[in-house]
């Protein structure tokens, strides 16, 4: 009898194990590793249609946006793959004239938008046109937008922002003039590239220099921006303030609203903003902590009233049950640094007015040393990626559930391209795919969390496969599949995971 019970339990365990594995990944398919990546080996999946997806390639890293206007060293190439991972066409994106530079390559509503910039005198002109993805050699007649600056002014590279429903887009950039004034320039367009609004507004803040790091555009054309604040000491050097500034422009209005984000003398970890199309209000979320009492840490959640440019229904959700201890990673020397290095990857708005945040602890360290073999100084950059933190917040500002995924990823001089994770989101769960190691002994894991807060993990690829994901270059292309660039035995390829 005991033996029968044992056999039944063993069979049941194996059956349940097979069910959980099939939920984690039903099939994995690879592309031909001989696709031409030569010279364009910085890659990212950037869009999809019902028949396939688009791969953006560049000769330089795609992981940052700190390039200056008119940066002509960068080159782009776009390839289209069908659902079977077969390359259908490839097109190099080249500026029409030598005086232009490629500013943006974006995919909107299954179409490819290219933007070229041209700077002359005190003007910056953006040349915008759609490319037919079925006939990539055919380019439509373009539109131009002109931003006028002072001849001696400096201005940032433009940012391209999309609304939630992808029916509006905005180009935004900032100007700094000789009077130490900052000006926000923006233009809002529809998908026919008609200009719906264009303006320049002075940022009325003489004490602080603002460095905008995030924008959000509503379906109605309202604009929000978040900025770091820099102040000057008496001796003239700048330092970053612990507060942030929120800038807001209501659709069809010519005024710029400004609010300072401060939380009872707490240290704020860089916030994120999104628009909720159901309420037509902005949502701001951030982590915070007290530098003297680490138990006073938590999540700050607030709505943004676009008409008054003010925060409303603000909530501080304190961490309980020693959650702040679980967030600290073993690589850090002190607890404070562990919390400060968390960055919110995404804010997923729930249909009931709540939100789910996905955050990760990460930082990099750069140093130089003298190499006696080459008789020169060598610069080295180390990349650290640690725990993933997920939290679901109810519409009333209470904490629904949270989870901490423990991980530790370290690499050196590789841009961190094999670290971090790639999310896949369905109506029932959030799935994170990641590498466990940065070398040939790597295993690929999937961590799942359903909408009730229950979690599981599964091994997708064993070390004998010799495969490494480029996680942040991947993209979910259907409700049940995700495509991720991978390194297969030192060759770059694409992998499609079906769930």
VEXTI-871363 format. One line per 8 residues: number of its first residue (from 1); their letters; for each residue x, y, z of C-alpha. Coordinates in nm, 3 decimals. Example, Ala and Ser with C-alpha at 12.3 -4.5 7.8 and 13.67 -1.06 7.14 Angstrom:
BEGIN
1> AS> 1.230/-0.450/0.780 ~ 1.367/-0.106/0.714 .
# end
This chain:
BEGIN
1> XXXXXXXX> 0.000/0.000/0.000 ~ 0.281/0.238/0.092 ~ 0.459/0.146/-0.230 ~ 0.143/0.224/-0.432 ~ 0.108/0.560/-0.258 ~ 0.474/0.634/-0.330 ~ 0.435/0.548/-0.699 ~ 0.117/0.759/-0.726 .
9> XXXXXXXX> 0.290/1.055/-0.556 ~ 0.592/1.023/-0.785 ~ 0.377/1.009/-1.100 ~ 0.170/1.306/-0.980 ~ 0.488/1.506/-0.907 ~ 0.632/1.432/-1.253 ~ 0.299/1.523/-1.416 ~ 0.278/1.856/-1.230 .
17> XXXXXXXX> 0.641/1.928/-1.315 ~ 0.573/1.872/-1.684 ~ 0.272/2.104/-1.665 ~ 0.476/2.384/-1.510 ~ 0.749/2.342/-1.769 ~ 0.501/2.362/-2.057 ~ 0.366/2.681/-1.900 ~ 0.716/2.822/-1.893 .
25> XXXXXXXX> 0.810/2.751/-2.255 ~ 0.642/2.528/-2.510 ~ 0.891/2.574/-2.793 ~ 1.211/2.758/-2.880 ~ 1.307/2.827/-3.242 ~ 1.631/2.981/-3.376 ~ 1.707/3.186/-3.684 ~ 1.985/3.116/-3.930 .
33> XXXXXXXX> 2.305/3.223/-3.748 ~ 2.453/3.336/-4.081 ~ 2.240/3.652/-4.101 ~ 2.469/3.948/-4.177 ~ 2.544/4.120/-3.845 ~ 2.895/4.224/-3.948 ~ 2.959/4.583/-3.841 ~ 2.599/4.615/-3.718 .
41> XXXXXXXX> 2.611/4.385/-3.416 ~ 2.428/4.619/-3.177 ~ 2.073/4.492/-3.220 ~ 1.721/4.534/-3.085 ~ 1.375/4.406/-3.176 ~ 1.178/4.727/-3.228 ~ 0.842/4.641/-3.385 ~ 0.615/4.379/-3.532 .
49> XXXXXXXX> 0.314/4.323/-3.756 ~ 0.087/4.021/-3.804 ~ 0.337/3.850/-4.036 ~ 0.670/3.916/-3.863 ~ 0.893/4.158/-3.678 ~ 1.164/4.421/-3.731 ~ 1.524/4.409/-3.615 ~ 1.713/4.738/-3.575 .
57> XXXXXXXX> 2.091/4.710/-3.609 ~ 2.361/4.970/-3.550 ~ 2.737/5.001/-3.544 ~ 2.712/5.166/-3.199 ~ 2.533/5.077/-2.877 ~ 2.156/5.126/-2.875 ~ 2.135/5.134/-2.496 ~ 2.166/5.509/-2.439 .
65> XXXXXXXX> 2.035/5.836/-2.581 ~ 2.320/6.070/-2.488 ~ 2.416/6.148/-2.845 ~ 2.444/6.504/-2.962 ~ 2.255/6.661/-3.249 ~ 2.408/6.589/-3.589 ~ 2.591/6.277/-3.470 ~ 2.698/6.125/-3.805 .
73> XXXXXXXX> 2.916/5.835/-3.692 ~ 2.618/5.616/-3.612 ~ 2.481/5.393/-3.888 ~ 2.152/5.200/-3.892 ~ 2.019/4.896/-4.070 ~ 1.670/4.744/-4.045 ~ 1.581/4.382/-4.124 ~ 1.237/4.226/-4.146 .
81> XXXXXXXX> 1.186/3.863/-4.038 ~ 0.876/3.646/-4.079 ~ 0.729/3.439/-3.795 ~ 0.958/3.149/-3.894 ~ 1.263/3.372/-3.828 ~ 1.355/3.395/-4.195 ~ 1.499/3.730/-4.311 ~ 1.274/3.880/-4.583 .
89> XXXXXXXX> 1.452/4.209/-4.651 ~ 1.724/4.436/-4.515 ~ 1.755/4.812/-4.562 ~ 2.031/5.052/-4.461 ~ 1.900/5.382/-4.324 ~ 2.107/5.657/-4.486 ~ 2.056/6.033/-4.457 ~ 1.955/6.191/-4.793 .
97> XXXXXXXX> 2.239/6.448/-4.788 ~ 2.577/6.486/-4.620 ~ 2.447/6.778/-4.416 ~ 2.185/6.556/-4.250 ~ 2.213/6.293/-3.978 ~ 1.982/6.005/-3.889 ~ 1.796/6.124/-3.579 ~ 1.536/5.850/-3.516 .
105> XXXXXXXX> 1.416/5.517/-3.652 ~ 1.082/5.428/-3.492 ~ 0.805/5.174/-3.555 ~ 0.450/5.301/-3.504 ~ 0.133/5.109/-3.588 ~ 0.331/4.854/-3.794 ~ 0.498/5.131/-3.997 ~ 0.856/5.256/-3.997 .
113> XXXXXXXX> 0.919/5.625/-3.932 ~ 1.258/5.779/-4.016 ~ 1.370/6.120/-3.897 ~ 1.675/6.310/-4.026 ~ 1.812/6.624/-3.859 ~ 1.982/6.925/-4.017 ~ 2.128/7.214/-3.818 ~ 2.195/7.551/-3.979 .
121> XXXXXXXX> 2.242/7.887/-3.813 ~ 1.999/7.903/-3.524 ~ 1.756/7.647/-3.666 ~ 1.717/7.273/-3.633 ~ 1.511/7.109/-3.908 ~ 1.367/6.759/-3.873 ~ 1.281/6.578/-4.196 ~ 1.018/6.311/-4.123 .
129> XXXXXXXX> 0.889/6.037/-4.352 ~ 0.725/5.697/-4.345 ~ 0.880/5.394/-4.514 ~ 0.650/5.128/-4.658 ~ 0.751/4.807/-4.477 ~ 0.609/4.596/-4.763 ~ 0.813/4.795/-5.017 ~ 1.110/4.922/-4.811 .
137> XXXXXXXX> 1.282/5.076/-5.112 ~ 0.983/5.311/-5.147 ~ 0.979/5.623/-4.928 ~ 0.676/5.849/-4.897 ~ 0.685/6.225/-4.934 ~ 0.808/6.367/-4.606 ~ 0.722/6.658/-4.378 ~ 0.956/6.903/-4.206 .
145> XXXXXXXX> 0.950/7.070/-3.866 ~ 1.171/7.368/-3.786 ~ 1.280/7.454/-3.431 ~ 1.433/7.801/-3.401 ~ 1.704/7.875/-3.145 ~ 1.943/8.157/-3.079 ~ 2.258/8.129/-3.290 ~ 2.473/8.091/-2.980 .
153> XXXXXXXX> 2.234/7.858/-2.796 ~ 2.298/7.494/-2.722 ~ 2.025/7.235/-2.759 ~ 1.975/6.869/-2.681 ~ 1.912/6.583/-2.920 ~ 1.539/6.556/-2.985 ~ 1.329/6.293/-2.812 ~ 1.048/6.113/-2.992 .
161> XXXXXXXX> 0.750/6.038/-2.763 ~ 0.442/5.827/-2.846 ~ 0.097/5.841/-2.689 ~ -0.051/5.527/-2.533 ~ -0.281/5.462/-2.830 ~ 0.003/5.546/-3.073 ~ -0.215/5.798/-3.258 ~ -0.001/6.097/-3.164 .
169> XXXXXXXX> 0.373/6.159/-3.148 ~ 0.580/6.445/-3.016 ~ 0.931/6.575/-3.073 ~ 1.074/6.743/-2.764 ~ 1.410/6.910/-2.696 ~ 1.558/7.168/-2.461 ~ 1.758/7.483/-2.534 ~ 2.013/7.657/-2.312 .
177> XXXXXXXX> 2.096/8.017/-2.406 ~ 2.362/8.268/-2.302 ~ 2.137/8.413/-2.029 ~ 2.142/8.080/-1.843 ~ 1.779/8.033/-1.942 ~ 1.629/7.701/-2.043 ~ 1.355/7.670/-2.303 ~ 1.138/7.367/-2.376 .
185> XXXXXXXX> 1.062/7.316/-2.748 ~ 0.798/7.069/-2.859 ~ 0.579/6.972/-3.153 ~ 0.284/6.730/-3.143 ~ 0.182/6.549/-3.465 ~ -0.078/6.298/-3.578 ~ 0.003/5.990/-3.786 ~ -0.049/6.187/-4.106 .
193> XXXXXXXX> 0.242/6.402/-3.981 ~ 0.018/6.707/-3.947 ~ 0.143/6.943/-3.675 ~ -0.130/6.969/-3.409 ~ 0.066/7.194/-3.176 ~ 0.413/7.351/-3.170 ~ 0.554/7.587/-2.912 ~ 0.853/7.690/-2.707 .
201> XXXXXXXX> 0.811/7.767/-2.338 ~ 1.062/7.918/-2.099 ~ 1.137/7.705/-1.796 ~ 1.092/7.958/-1.515 ~ 1.357/7.827/-1.277 ~ 1.659/8.053/-1.231 ~ 1.798/7.871/-0.927 ~ 1.813/7.524/-1.079 .
209> XXXXXXXX> 1.938/7.377/-1.402 ~ 1.702/7.104/-1.514 ~ 1.808/6.790/-1.697 ~ 1.499/6.616/-1.833 ~ 1.526/6.238/-1.836 ~ 1.171/6.122/-1.913 ~ 0.867/6.240/-2.109 ~ 0.510/6.113/-2.142 .
217> XXXXXXXX> 0.243/6.206/-2.397 ~ -0.131/6.157/-2.337 ~ -0.381/6.043/-2.600 ~ -0.512/6.403/-2.601 ~ -0.170/6.556/-2.663 ~ -0.083/6.663/-2.306 ~ 0.288/6.652/-2.224 ~ 0.464/6.562/-1.898 .
225> XXXXXXXX> 0.838/6.571/-1.825 ~ 1.053/6.468/-1.527 ~ 1.386/6.636/-1.459 ~ 1.685/6.612/-1.229 ~ 1.768/6.944/-1.063 ~ 2.122/7.080/-1.042 ~ 2.220/7.371/-0.818 ~ 2.537/7.575/-0.775 .
233> XXXXXXXX> 2.739/7.607/-0.459 ~ 2.894/7.937/-0.359 ~ 3.218/7.842/-0.534 ~ 3.028/7.781/-0.858 ~ 3.041/7.402/-0.896 ~ 2.715/7.217/-0.958 ~ 2.563/6.940/-0.751 ~ 2.249/6.732/-0.801 .
241> XXXXXXXX> 1.967/6.819/-0.567 ~ 1.768/6.544/-0.395 ~ 1.443/6.682/-0.539 ~ 1.293/6.637/-0.885 ~ 1.088/6.870/-1.104 ~ 0.771/6.779/-1.291 ~ 0.690/6.989/-1.599 ~ 0.346/6.977/-1.762 .
249> XXXXXXXX> 0.191/7.125/-2.076 ~ -0.183/7.085/-2.126 ~ -0.299/7.020/-2.482 ~ -0.366/7.343/-2.676 ~ -0.242/7.557/-2.386 ~ 0.062/7.786/-2.397 ~ 0.162/7.760/-2.032 ~ 0.417/7.540/-1.859 .
257> XXXXXXXX> 0.326/7.403/-1.516 ~ 0.603/7.317/-1.269 ~ 0.592/7.111/-0.950 ~ 0.872/7.008/-0.714 ~ 0.871/6.644/-0.603 ~ 0.982/6.606/-0.241 ~ 0.881/6.341/0.014 ~ 0.921/6.450/0.379 .
265> XXXXXXXX> 1.300/6.479/0.355 ~ 1.324/6.124/0.222 ~ 1.571/6.029/-0.051 ~ 1.382/5.974/-0.378 ~ 1.498/5.704/-0.619 ~ 1.447/5.827/-0.976 ~ 1.070/5.836/-1.046 ~ 0.870/5.725/-1.350 .
273> XXXXXXXX> 0.561/5.880/-1.513 ~ 0.281/5.749/-1.732 ~ -0.060/5.860/-1.850 ~ -0.372/5.670/-1.754 ~ -0.604/5.701/-2.058 ~ -0.907/5.597/-1.851 ~ -0.882/5.892/-1.612 ~ -0.674/6.121/-1.837 .
281> XXXXXXXX> -0.444/6.184/-1.545 ~ -0.075/6.130/-1.504 ~ 0.063/5.865/-1.270 ~ 0.395/5.914/-1.088 ~ 0.563/5.631/-0.898 ~ 0.901/5.611/-0.723 ~ 1.086/5.433/-0.445 ~ 1.212/5.631/-0.144 .
289> XXXXXXXX> 1.414/5.578/0.174 ~ 1.548/5.763/0.476 ~ 1.927/5.785/0.474 ~ 1.939/5.774/0.855 ~ 1.665/5.517/0.921 ~ 1.641/5.261/0.645 ~ 1.318/5.111/0.782 ~ 1.146/5.433/0.670 .
297> XXXXXXXX> 1.141/5.324/0.307 ~ 0.867/5.243/0.060 ~ 0.680/5.335/-0.259 ~ 0.538/5.679/-0.340 ~ 0.232/5.684/-0.566 ~ 0.049/5.994/-0.686 ~ -0.184/6.114/-0.959 ~ -0.115/6.429/-1.163 .
305> XXXXXXXX> -0.399/6.670/-1.238 ~ -0.327/6.810/-1.584 ~ -0.549/7.117/-1.543 ~ -0.381/7.235/-1.221 ~ -0.040/7.064/-1.273 ~ -0.063/6.947/-0.911 ~ -0.025/6.613/-0.734 ~ -0.341/6.458/-0.591 .
313> XXXXXXXX> -0.431/6.147/-0.390 ~ -0.063/6.103/-0.301 ~ 0.017/5.787/-0.104 ~ 0.326/5.664/0.079 ~ 0.330/5.285/0.100 ~ 0.579/5.183/0.370 ~ 0.772/4.860/0.332 ~ 0.674/4.605/0.596 .
321> XXXXXXXX> 0.787/4.258/0.703 ~ 1.154/4.351/0.651 ~ 1.098/4.400/0.277 ~ 1.371/4.667/0.276 ~ 1.618/4.401/0.393 ~ 1.515/4.162/0.116 ~ 1.573/4.434/-0.143 ~ 1.937/4.474/-0.039 .
329> XXXXXXXX> 2.183/4.280/-0.250 ~ 2.489/4.096/-0.124 ~ 2.727/4.285/-0.355 ~ 2.679/4.615/-0.173 ~ 2.887/4.728/0.123 ~ 2.601/4.914/0.289 ~ 2.223/4.896/0.295 ~ 2.161/5.252/0.177 .
337> XXXXXXXX> 2.335/5.194/-0.155 ~ 2.132/4.881/-0.215 ~ 1.805/5.075/-0.223 ~ 1.941/5.373/-0.413 ~ 2.050/5.157/-0.706 ~ 1.702/5.030/-0.785 ~ 1.565/5.161/-1.114 ~ 1.202/5.123/-1.216 .
345> XXXXXXXX> 1.202/4.948/-1.556 ~ 0.833/4.982/-1.620 ~ 0.500/5.088/-1.474 ~ 0.214/4.867/-1.595 ~ -0.124/5.033/-1.545 ~ -0.401/4.801/-1.427 ~ -0.753/4.825/-1.569 ~ -0.893/4.900/-1.223 .
353> XXXXXXXX> -0.678/5.212/-1.178 ~ -0.394/5.041/-0.993 ~ -0.042/4.977/-1.119 ~ 0.235/4.717/-1.120 ~ 0.595/4.833/-1.095 ~ 0.895/4.634/-1.216 ~ 1.229/4.750/-1.074 ~ 1.586/4.619/-1.077 .
361> XXXXXXXX> 1.901/4.694/-0.878 ~ 2.188/4.785/-1.112 ~ 2.497/5.004/-1.126 ~ 2.828/5.028/-1.309 ~ 3.177/5.117/-1.195 ~ 3.453/5.259/-1.416 ~ 3.820/5.280/-1.320 ~ 4.165/5.300/-1.482 .
369> XXXXXXXX> 4.483/5.107/-1.415 ~ 4.834/5.109/-1.556 ~ 4.913/4.815/-1.783 ~ 5.288/4.749/-1.766 ~ 5.270/4.515/-2.064 ~ 5.145/4.788/-2.301 ~ 5.294/5.080/-2.101 ~ 4.961/5.260/-2.102 .
377> XXXXXXXX> 4.655/5.325/-1.890 ~ 4.355/5.104/-1.952 ~ 3.997/5.192/-1.863 ~ 3.769/4.919/-1.736 ~ 3.395/4.920/-1.667 ~ 3.226/4.666/-1.443 ~ 2.850/4.604/-1.459 ~ 2.643/4.480/-1.165 .
385> XXXXXXXX> 2.280/4.372/-1.203 ~ 2.101/4.230/-0.900 ~ 1.750/4.170/-0.762 ~ 1.422/4.229/-0.945 ~ 1.141/4.383/-0.741 ~ 0.775/4.358/-0.844 ~ 0.490/4.529/-0.661 ~ 0.120/4.562/-0.738 .
393> XXXXXXXX> -0.052/4.876/-0.607 ~ -0.429/4.909/-0.574 ~ -0.616/5.214/-0.703 ~ -0.656/5.342/-0.344 ~ -0.279/5.343/-0.295 ~ -0.253/5.027/-0.085 ~ -0.007/4.747/-0.157 ~ -0.174/4.445/-0.319 .
401> XXXXXXXX> 0.128/4.215/-0.338 ~ 0.504/4.224/-0.389 ~ 0.782/3.984/-0.478 ~ 1.163/3.993/-0.483 ~ 1.353/3.780/-0.736 ~ 1.705/3.723/-0.608 ~ 1.975/3.729/-0.874 ~ 2.334/3.840/-0.915 .
409> XXXXXXXX> 2.487/3.924/-1.254 ~ 2.838/4.061/-1.303 ~ 3.029/4.135/-1.622 ~ 3.317/4.350/-1.740 ~ 3.371/4.564/-2.051 ~ 3.073/4.418/-2.239 ~ 2.824/4.704/-2.205 ~ 2.612/4.487/-1.977 .
417> XXXXXXXX> 2.432/4.345/-2.282 ~ 2.398/3.994/-2.133 ~ 2.271/4.119/-1.796 ~ 1.930/4.234/-1.672 ~ 1.612/4.064/-1.798 ~ 1.342/4.079/-2.064 ~ 0.976/4.081/-1.954 ~ 0.682/3.911/-2.119 .
425> XXXXXXXX> 0.339/4.029/-2.006 ~ 0.003/3.857/-2.049 ~ -0.336/3.923/-1.889 ~ -0.258/3.655/-1.632 ~ 0.113/3.682/-1.553 ~ 0.445/3.859/-1.586 ~ 0.738/3.647/-1.700 ~ 1.106/3.746/-1.674 .
433> XXXXXXXX> 1.372/3.573/-1.886 ~ 1.737/3.612/-1.790 ~ 2.088/3.465/-1.795 ~ 2.235/3.315/-1.479 ~ 2.598/3.352/-1.594 ~ 2.780/3.579/-1.840 ~ 2.995/3.305/-1.995 ~ 2.957/2.972/-2.176 .
441> XXXXXXXX> 2.833/2.801/-1.858 ~ 2.520/3.016/-1.867 ~ 2.172/2.880/-1.806 ~ 1.856/3.063/-1.917 ~ 1.587/3.091/-1.650 ~ 1.223/3.204/-1.654 ~ 1.069/3.361/-1.345 ~ 0.690/3.387/-1.350 .
449> XXXXXXXX> 0.443/3.583/-1.137 ~ 0.065/3.564/-1.185 ~ -0.185/3.839/-1.109 ~ -0.245/3.694/-0.761 ~ 0.120/3.726/-0.666 ~ 0.203/3.353/-0.692 ~ 0.545/3.279/-0.840 ~ 0.739/2.998/-1.005 .
457> XXXXXXXX> 1.072/2.953/-1.182 ~ 1.189/2.719/-1.454 ~ 1.509/2.632/-1.636 ~ 1.461/2.700/-2.010 ~ 1.809/2.631/-2.149 ~ 2.087/2.427/-1.991 ~ 2.453/2.527/-1.991 ~ 2.537/2.259/-2.249 .
465> XXXXXXXX> 2.342/2.463/-2.507 ~ 2.607/2.742/-2.484 ~ 2.347/3.015/-2.540 ~ 2.332/3.364/-2.391 ~ 2.041/3.605/-2.423 ~ 2.076/3.975/-2.500 ~ 1.778/4.044/-2.272 ~ 1.719/4.416/-2.314 .
473> XXXXXXXX> 1.724/4.376/-2.694 ~ 1.425/4.138/-2.692 ~ 1.059/4.221/-2.747 ~ 0.725/4.050/-2.706 ~ 0.576/4.020/-3.057 ~ 0.247/3.838/-2.988 ~ 0.034/3.756/-2.685 ~ 0.220/3.426/-2.645 .
481> XXXXXXXX> 0.566/3.475/-2.800 ~ 0.879/3.680/-2.754 ~ 1.187/3.719/-2.979 ~ 1.529/3.775/-2.822 ~ 1.871/3.815/-2.988 ~ 2.103/3.543/-2.858 ~ 2.466/3.443/-2.883 ~ 2.488/3.081/-3.000 .
489> XXXXXXXX> 2.843/2.948/-2.976 ~ 2.987/3.294/-3.049 ~ 2.743/3.362/-3.335 ~ 2.461/3.614/-3.312 ~ 2.113/3.480/-3.392 ~ 1.749/3.530/-3.295 ~ 1.546/3.302/-3.068 ~ 1.167/3.286/-3.056 .
497> XXX> 1.013/3.157/-2.732 ~ 0.651/3.035/-2.750 ~ 0.459/3.015/-2.421 .
# end
